[in-house]
Amino acid sequence: MSHPHPELQKPPRLPKNGLRVVGLGGLGEIGRNMTVFEHHGKLLIVDCGVLFPEEHQPGIDVILPDFSWIRDRLDSVVGLVLTHGHEDHIGGVPYLLRERADIPVIGSRLTLALIREKLKEHRIVPKLHEVAEGDRKPYGPFDLEFLAVNHSIPDGLAVGIRTSAGTVLHTGDFKMDQFPLDRRITDLRGFARLGEEGVDLFLTDSTNAEVPGFTMSERDLAPAIEQVFRTAPRRIIVSSFASHVHRIQQVLDTSHAHGRKVAFVGRSMVRNMGVAQELGYLKVPKGLIVPLDQLEKLPAHKATLVCTGSQGEPMAALARMANRDHKIRVGEGDTILMASSAVPGNENAISGLINNLSRWGAQVVHKGNAKVHVSGHASAGELVYCYNIVKPRNVMPVHGEWRHLKANADLAVATGVPEDHVVIAEDGVVVDLVDGHAKIVGKVRAGNVYVDAQTVGGATEATLKDRRTLAEEGVVTVLAIVDADTGTLADPPDFLVRGFVHEPNAFDPAVQVIEKTLARAAAEGIGDPQQLEQMLSREIGRWAHRAFRRSPLIIPLVIDA
């Protein structure tokens, strides 16, 4: 099994009839999925998503894949295939199209409708190419075939990529629900047919590779949802991902059966469900959905609200209700149905949300106490099943953290794929398929690109380190007025302290440190204020750490007297 090595260098030139595969996101993390295929001088991109920031990345809105490896070759991109409409697969598209607006964006009806809405906000009019399962179309040297896959959003596609170097099958995000609500099952016959023809490289979704058995069917949630509607005395507030059309369909059907009206709350929920309804993916009984202000006039036992915020996001509707910062006042007798699982890293936020909602007297039904969520990803049993019907020559697990990729690789080996034909790659690792064998040949830059309000790529790891220091250690500004001729203090320095706990005279001993540092600078002939500030920052920082066991951010300001 080939693993990436830290000492990997720039990849060599791609052999004439080789196929190069580089994951720029989604390998070693859950999110910002993006894979680039290179063949005969042309590039094909599959997905371009975002990653949501964690607690140690303060002030960041989303994290993008790093486009630097392809930036000077964007003219060679023949197409961008979107496997489905989730943010971790389409959220980065506006930022890529800002750099070249006419890249053909290839996807299914619903996926393209969602991306079109998203791009409106960015004022970009894309070149959209709609495809459906069963379609086969060439884009440059890549001959693409699209296959239906079942996932937690309708209209997901896997993509078969035929090239003269071999055939690739990329599953996108998928599971094998045998009883999906829209009757559109993962096309295992198509997978098997490609397998018969010969799949040289199989890229498979690893998110649930550690989970044994088979993922439950979406239909199996019906009894739990039904029970909530049968027993809830007052309003029911359902929170879900704003894209989970099937889950929301079940909620609408059950509401209708129990004589409740429904209102959508939250911008993304209203927008996405409008799109889904318009295109016929969401089937809404006549008169069921009403505007929120109309719903509020109905008796409480006749009302269902469907809102965003199942991940505890501070700005989403549910968190604002929990914090009493929303016009909907959650109270005694209300039932909150949290119909989704925790995205890794959000567990604390969700736990806090459940506590706050319970505090107002609401009954909270969630994955921990009822069967109200099933995953959108294939478990180990389904993955093994796929390996056995596709019989791939090489396997490259995608979409997951290291442990998920490793678990998926182990499954491939267990079904008989030779170990040296299973590649575990992380973001930026270059995999070449040459003469039927996939192996790691190098690494390209694939760091985190931070979006901070309107700025893309402005914030760096250093910025975040400063922000964490400000949050955890505080900041000390030192104002030193220095006599330009003698290089000594003209006045006692001022210390302005924020977020750093101290006694009133705690910084008196630092005056000596400043005097010593200035004397040393004068002796070495250093008079440049910027250099003096750097020296002072270092020396005061060392002193503060010795004195207080703390490392506040030190900002010295040297002013010539």
C-alpha positions in Angstrom: 0.0 0.0 0.0 1.7 3.2 -1.0 1.5 6.1 1.4 2.6 9.7 0.8 6.1 10.6 2.2 6.8 13.9 3.7 10.0 14.2 1.6 8.0 14.0 -1.7 9.3 16.4 -4.3 7.8 18.2 -7.3 6.4 15.5 -9.6 8.3 14.6 -12.8 6.8 15.2 -16.2 3.7 13.1 -16.9 4.6 10.3 -19.3 3.1 10.7 -22.7 0.1 8.4 -22.2 -0.2 8.7 -18.5 -3.1 10.0 -16.4 -2.3 12.2 -13.4 -4.7 12.4 -10.4 -4.3 15.1 -7.7 -6.7 15.6 -4.8 -6.5 19.3 -3.9 -9.0 18.8 -1.1 -11.0 16.1 0.7 -8.1 13.8 1.3 -7.2 13.8 5.0 -10.2 15.9 5.9 -14.0 15.8 5.5 -14.8 18.7 3.1 -13.6 20.9 0.3 -13.6 17.9 -2.1 -11.7 18.6 -5.3 -9.9 16.2 -7.6 -7.9 17.2 -10.8 -7.3 14.8 -13.6 -4.5 15.6 -16.2 -4.2 13.8 -19.5 -2.7 14.8 -22.9 -2.1 18.4 -21.6 -5.8 18.9 -20.6 -7.3 19.1 -17.1 -10.7 17.8 -15.8 -11.8 18.9 -12.4 -14.3 16.8 -10.3 -16.0 18.9 -7.6 -14.8 22.1 -5.9 -16.1 22.4 -2.4 -15.4 24.2 0.9 -14.4 23.1 4.3 -16.0 24.7 7.4 -13.6 26.2 9.9 -12.9 24.7 13.4 -12.5 26.4 16.7 -8.8 27.0 16.2 -9.4 29.0 13.1 -11.1 32.1 14.5 -12.8 34.6 12.1 -12.6 32.4 9.1 -15.8 31.9 7.1 -14.8 28.9 4.9 -11.7 27.2 3.7 -11.0 26.6 0.0 -8.8 24.2 -1.9 -5.5 25.7 -3.0 -5.8 26.5 -6.8 -2.1 27.5 -7.2 -1.1 24.2 -8.9 -3.6 24.8 -11.7 -3.8 28.6 -11.7 -1.5 29.2 -14.7 -3.2 26.3 -16.6 -6.8 27.3 -16.2 -7.1 27.6 -20.0 -6.4 23.9 -20.2 -9.4 23.0 -18.1 -12.0 21.3 -20.3 -14.7 20.9 -17.6 -15.7 21.0 -14.0 -17.9 18.0 -13.0 -20.1 18.5 -9.9 -21.2 15.1 -8.5 -23.9 16.6 -6.3 -25.1 19.9 -4.7 -23.6 19.8 -1.2 -21.5 22.7 0.0 -18.4 20.5 0.5 -18.6 19.8 -3.3 -19.8 23.0 -4.8 -19.0 25.8 -2.3 -15.7 26.6 -3.9 -17.0 27.0 -7.4 -17.6 30.8 -7.3 -14.0 31.3 -6.3 -12.7 29.1 -9.1 -15.0 30.8 -11.7 -13.7 34.2 -10.5 -10.4 33.2 -12.0 -11.9 31.8 -15.3 -15.6 32.4 -15.7 -16.3 30.2 -18.8 -15.1 26.8 -17.5 -18.0 24.4 -18.5 -19.8 23.4 -15.3 -21.2 19.9 -15.8 -23.8 18.4 -13.4 -27.4 17.1 -13.0 -30.5 19.3 -13.0 -30.8 19.9 -9.2 -27.0 20.4 -8.7 -26.9 23.0 -11.5 -30.0 24.8 -10.2 -28.3 25.1 -6.7 -25.0 26.3 -8.2 -26.8 28.8 -10.4 -28.5 30.3 -7.3 -25.2 30.4 -5.4 -23.4 32.1 -8.3 -26.1 34.8 -8.5 -24.9 36.1 -5.2 -21.4 36.3 -6.7 -22.7 38.0 -9.9 -21.3 35.2 -12.1 -23.2 33.8 -15.0 -21.8 30.3 -15.6 -21.6 28.1 -18.7 -23.8 25.2 -17.5 -23.9 21.7 -19.2 -26.7 19.6 -17.8 -26.3 15.9 -17.8 -28.3 12.9 -16.4 -27.5 9.3 -15.5 -26.9 7.3 -18.7 -25.4 10.2 -20.6 -21.9 9.9 -22.2 -20.0 12.9 -23.5 -16.4 13.7 -24.4 -14.7 16.7 -22.9 -11.2 17.0 -24.5 -9.4 13.7 -24.1 -11.8 12.6 -21.3 -14.8 10.5 -22.3 -17.3 11.0 -19.4 -20.2 8.7 -18.5 -22.6 9.6 -15.7 -24.2 7.0 -13.4 -26.9 7.5 -10.8 -25.9 7.3 -7.1 -28.0 7.6 -4.0 -27.0 10.1 -1.4 -28.5 12.5 1.2 -29.4 15.0 -1.6 -31.2 14.0 -4.8 -29.6 13.8 -8.3 -26.1 12.6 -7.2 -23.9 11.2 -9.9 -20.8 9.0 -10.1 -18.6 9.7 -13.1 -16.8 7.2 -15.3 -13.8 8.8 -17.0 -12.4 6.9 -20.0 -9.0 7.9 -21.3 -6.3 6.4 -23.4 -4.4 5.8 -20.2 -7.2 3.7 -18.7 -10.7 4.1 -17.2 -11.4 5.8 -13.8 -14.6 5.4 -11.8 -15.2 8.2 -9.2 -18.2 7.4 -6.9 -18.7 11.0 -5.6 -20.5 10.8 -2.3 -22.8 7.7 -2.3 -24.6 5.0 -0.4 -26.6 2.0 -1.6 -30.1 2.6 -0.1 -32.2 -0.2 -1.7 -35.5 1.7 -0.9 -34.8 5.4 -1.6 -37.8 7.7 -1.4 -37.3 8.7 -5.1 -36.8 5.1 -6.2 -33.5 6.2 -7.8 -31.0 3.6 -6.6 -27.2 3.6 -7.0 -26.6 2.1 -10.5 -24.8 -1.1 -9.5 -25.5 -2.5 -12.9 -23.6 0.4 -14.4 -20.8 -0.1 -11.9 -20.6 -3.8 -12.9 -20.7 -3.0 -16.6 -17.8 -0.6 -16.2 -16.1 -3.4 -14.1 -16.5 -5.9 -17.0 -15.0 -3.4 -19.4 -12.1 -2.8 -16.9 -11.8 -0.1 -14.2 -8.1 0.9 -13.9 -8.6 3.3 -11.0 -11.5 3.4 -8.5 -12.0 6.5 -6.4 -14.3 5.6 -3.5 -16.1 7.6 -0.8 -14.4 6.8 2.5 -16.5 8.8 5.0 -18.2 5.7 6.6 -15.5 3.1 5.8 -15.0 2.5 9.5 -18.7 1.7 10.1 -19.4 -2.0 9.7 -22.4 -3.4 7.8 -24.8 -1.4 5.6 -26.2 2.1 6.0 -29.8 2.1 7.1 -32.4 3.1 4.5 -33.9 6.6 4.6 -37.4 4.9 4.8 -36.4 3.4 8.2 -36.8 6.8 9.7 -40.5 6.9 9.0 -41.6 5.3 12.3 -39.5 7.7 14.5 -40.7 10.8 12.5 -44.3 9.5 12.6 -44.1 9.1 16.4 -42.9 12.7 16.9 -45.9 13.9 14.9 -48.3 11.6 16.7 -47.2 12.7 20.2 -46.1 16.3 19.9 -48.6 18.5 21.9 -47.7 21.8 20.3 -45.4 23.1 17.5 -42.8 20.8 15.8 -39.6 22.5 14.8 -37.5 20.4 12.4 -33.9 21.3 11.8 -32.1 19.7 8.8 -29.4 20.4 6.3 -30.9 22.9 3.8 -30.3 20.4 1.0 -31.7 17.2 2.4 -34.7 17.1 0.1 -35.8 13.5 1.0 -35.6 14.0 4.8 -37.7 17.2 4.3 -40.1 15.4 2.0 -40.8 12.9 4.8 -41.5 15.7 7.2 -43.9 17.4 4.7 -45.8 14.2 4.1 -46.1 13.4 7.8 -47.2 17.0 8.5 -49.8 16.7 5.9 -51.1 13.4 7.2 -51.4 15.0 10.7 -53.2 18.2 9.5 -50.3 20.5 10.1 -49.2 23.4 7.9 -45.4 24.0 7.2 -43.2 27.1 7.0 -39.6 27.2 5.9 -37.3 29.4 8.1 -33.8 30.5 7.2 -32.5 32.0 3.9 -30.8 28.8 2.5 -33.7 26.6 3.5 -36.2 28.9 1.7 -34.0 29.2 -1.3 -33.1 25.5 -1.7 -36.6 24.2 -1.1 -37.9 26.7 -3.6 -35.5 25.4 -6.2 -36.3 21.7 -5.3 -40.1 22.3 -5.5 -39.8 24.2 -8.8 -37.9 21.4 -10.4 -40.2 18.7 -9.0 -37.8 17.0 -6.6 -39.9 18.1 -3.6 -43.5 17.2 -4.0 -45.7 19.5 -2.0 -49.4 18.9 -1.3 -51.5 21.9 -2.3 -51.8 24.6 0.4 -49.4 22.8 2.8 -46.6 25.4 2.8 -47.5 28.8 4.1 -45.4 31.9 4.9 -44.1 32.1 8.4 -46.3 35.1 9.5 -49.4 33.1 8.4 -48.2 30.0 10.3 -47.8 32.0 13.5 -51.6 32.7 13.5 -52.5 29.0 13.5 -53.0 27.0 16.7 -49.7 25.5 17.9 -50.6 21.9 17.2 -51.3 22.7 13.6 -47.8 24.1 12.9 -44.5 22.6 11.7 -41.4 24.8 11.1 -38.5 23.5 9.0 -35.3 25.4 9.6 -31.5 25.3 9.3 -29.0 25.0 12.1 -28.7 21.4 13.0 -24.9 21.8 13.4 -25.2 24.5 16.1 -24.0 27.2 13.6 -24.3 30.5 15.6 -26.1 32.5 12.9 -28.5 29.7 11.8 -32.2 29.9 12.8 -32.1 27.1 15.4 -29.2 28.5 17.4 -30.8 32.0 17.3 -34.1 30.4 18.7 -32.1 28.7 21.4 -30.5 32.0 22.3 -33.8 33.9 22.3 -32.5 36.0 19.4 -35.2 34.9 16.9 -38.8 36.0 16.5 -39.8 32.4 17.0 -39.9 31.9 20.8 -39.2 28.2 21.7 -41.2 27.2 24.8 -42.9 24.6 26.9 -44.6 21.9 24.8 -42.6 22.6 21.6 -40.8 19.6 20.1 -37.5 20.1 18.3 -36.6 17.3 15.8 -32.9 17.5 14.9 -32.9 15.3 11.8 -29.2 15.2 11.0 -25.9 13.9 12.5 -23.0 15.9 13.8 -20.4 17.0 11.3 -17.0 16.0 12.9 -15.9 18.9 15.1 -19.4 20.3 15.8 -20.3 18.0 18.7 -19.8 20.6 21.4 -21.8 23.3 19.6 -24.7 20.8 19.0 -24.6 19.7 22.7 -24.8 23.3 23.8 -27.7 23.9 21.4 -29.7 20.9 22.8 -29.1 22.2 26.4 -30.3 25.7 25.5 -33.4 24.4 23.7 -34.3 22.1 26.7 -33.8 25.0 29.1 -36.8 26.8 27.5 -39.0 23.7 28.0 -38.7 22.1 24.6 -38.5 18.4 24.0 -35.5 17.7 21.8 -35.5 14.6 19.6 -32.1 13.9 18.1 -29.9 11.1 16.8 -28.8 10.2 20.3 -32.3 9.4 21.6 -34.3 8.4 18.5 -33.8 6.9 14.9 -34.1 10.3 13.2 -31.0 10.3 11.0 -29.3 8.0 8.6 -26.0 8.7 7.0 -25.6 9.6 3.3 -22.5 7.5 2.9 -21.8 3.9 2.2 -20.7 1.8 5.2 -18.0 -1.0 5.0 -20.4 -3.6 3.7 -21.4 -1.5 0.7 -17.9 -0.5 -0.1 -16.8 -4.2 -0.1 -19.8 -5.0 -2.3 -18.6 -2.4 -4.8 -15.0 -3.6 -4.9 -16.3 -7.1 -5.6 -18.5 -6.1 -8.5 -16.1 -3.5 -10.0 -12.9 -5.5 -9.5 -10.7 -2.5 -10.0 -7.0 -2.8 -10.8 -6.1 0.2 -8.6 -7.9 1.9 -5.7 -7.6 5.4 -4.3 -9.8 6.1 -1.4 -11.2 9.7 -1.3 -13.3 11.9 0.9 -12.2 11.4 4.5 -9.7 11.9 7.2 -6.6 9.7 7.3 -8.3 7.0 9.4 -11.2 6.8 7.0 -8.9 6.5 3.9 -6.9 3.8 5.7 -10.0 1.8 6.7 -11.3 2.0 3.1 -7.8 1.0 1.7 -7.9 -2.1 4.1 -11.3 -3.0 2.7 -10.0 -2.9 -0.9 -7.1 -5.2 0.1 -9.4 -7.6 1.9 -11.3 -8.0 -1.4 -8.2 -9.0 -3.2 -6.8 -5.7 -4.7 -3.0 -6.1 -4.4 -1.5 -3.9 -1.7 0.8 -2.1 -4.0 -2.2 -1.1 -6.2 -3.9 0.7 -3.3 -2.9 4.3 -2.9 -3.5 6.4 0.2 -2.9 10.0 -0.9 -3.4 13.2 1.0 -4.1 16.7 -0.4 -1.5 17.7 -3.0 -0.1 14.2 -3.4 0.4 13.4 -7.1 -0.7 9.9 -8.3 0.1 8.8 -11.9 -1.7 6.0 -13.7 0.8 4.6 -16.2 0.6 1.2 -17.9 -2.2 0.1 -15.6 -0.4 0.8 -12.3 -1.2 3.8 -10.1 1.6 5.1 -7.9 2.6 8.2 -6.0 5.2 10.3 -7.8 5.4 13.6 -6.0 3.5 16.4 -4.3 2.3 19.9 -5.2 1.2 22.7 -3.0 -2.2 22.2 -1.5 -2.5 24.3 1.7 -5.5 25.9 3.3 -6.9 29.0 1.6 -8.9 31.0 4.1 -11.9 33.1 3.2 -12.2 35.9 5.8 -15.2 38.1 5.0 -14.4 39.5 1.5 -10.8 38.5 1.5 -9.7 35.3 -0.1 -6.3 34.0 0.9 -5.4 37.1 3.0 -5.5 35.3 6.3 -2.6 32.9 6.9 -1.5 30.4 9.5 0.4 33.3 11.1 -2.7 35.5 11.2 -4.6 32.7 12.9 -1.8 32.2 15.4 -2.0 35.9 16.3 -5.8 35.6 16.7 -5.5 32.6 19.0 -2.9 34.4 21.0 -5.2 37.4 21.3 -8.0 35.1 22.4 -6.0 33.0 24.9 -3.1 35.2 26.1 -4.2 38.8 25.6 -2.2 41.7 24.1 0.3 44.2 25.6 1.1 47.4 23.7 4.3 49.1 24.7 4.8 52.8 23.9 8.4 53.8 24.0 9.6 57.3 23.2 13.3 57.1 22.4 15.8 59.9 22.1 17.1 59.5 18.6 20.6 60.9 19.5 21.3 58.8 22.5 19.1 55.8 21.9 17.7 55.9 25.4 14.2 56.3 26.8 13.1 60.0 26.8 10.1 59.2 29.0 9.0 56.2 31.1 7.3 53.7 28.7 3.5 53.2 28.7 2.0 49.7 28.9 -1.5 49.3 27.5 -2.9 45.9 28.5 -5.9 44.0 27.2 -7.1 40.5 28.1 -4.0 39.9 30.3 -4.6 39.5 34.0 -2.0 41.5 36.0 -1.3 43.6 39.1 -1.2 47.4 38.6 2.6 47.5 38.7 3.2 44.2 37.1 5.2 45.7 34.2 7.5 47.9 36.2 10.4 45.3 35.9 10.0 45.4 32.1 11.3 49.0 32.0 14.8 47.5 32.8 14.4 45.0 30.0 13.6 47.9 27.6 16.5 49.9 28.7 18.9 47.0 28.3 17.6 46.2 24.9 17.9 49.8 23.7 21.5 50.0 25.1 22.4 46.8 23.2 20.8 48.2 20.0 22.7 51.5 20.4 26.0 49.6 20.9 25.3 47.7 17.7 24.4 50.8 15.8 20.7 49.8 15.3 18.5 52.9 15.1 15.8 51.8 12.7 12.5 51.9 14.6 11.2 48.7 12.9 14.3 46.8 14.0 14.0 48.2 17.5 10.4 47.1 17.6 11.3 43.6 16.6 14.0 43.4 19.3 11.7 44.8 22.0 8.9 42.4 21.1 11.2 39.4 21.4 12.8 40.5 24.7 9.6 41.7 26.4 7.9 38.5 25.3 10.7 36.4 26.9 10.5 38.4 30.1 6.6 38.1 30.2 6.9 34.3 29.8 9.4 34.1 32.6 7.5 36.4 34.9 3.9 35.2 34.3 4.1 31.9 32.3 2.0 33.6 29.7 2.8 34.7 26.1 0.7 37.7 25.3 0.9 39.3 21.8 3.5 42.2 22.4 3.1 45.2 20.1 5.9 47.7 20.7 5.6 51.2 19.2 8.9 53.1 19.1 8.6 56.9 18.6 11.5 59.2 18.0 11.6 62.0 20.6 
